[in-house]
Amino acid sequence: ATKADSGLALGSPRVHDTVGTAGGDSMAFWVKDGSLKRVDIRNRATGTYRTEGGDSIMVAGKTIELLVAGGAIDRIEVSQMTSGQLIRTGKAKK
């Protein structure tokens, strides 16, 4: 049997990892079998992420959904996107 759990953070929470930062009005977290599987950032969601090539992606929208696999972000989905930018720096991640 698998064990699932969830949590909710309120008050404009932010999350950080080695490649980015994201935040919004609230966040919902889903954990299954002790591993984080999904994070939903809701209302006034923003995110800044660094690509493997060293460029930056900045997005904003109503929600950002982060899907996690193997301990890393597998996919990022933005709903009702209000802005998006790709900033090319040409610097590779070290």
Secondary structure, 3 states (H helix, E strand, C coil): CCCEEEEEEECCCEEEECCEEEECCEEEEEEECCEEEEEEEEEEEEEEEECCCCCEEEEEEEEEEEEEECCEEEEEEEEEEEEEEEECCCCCCC
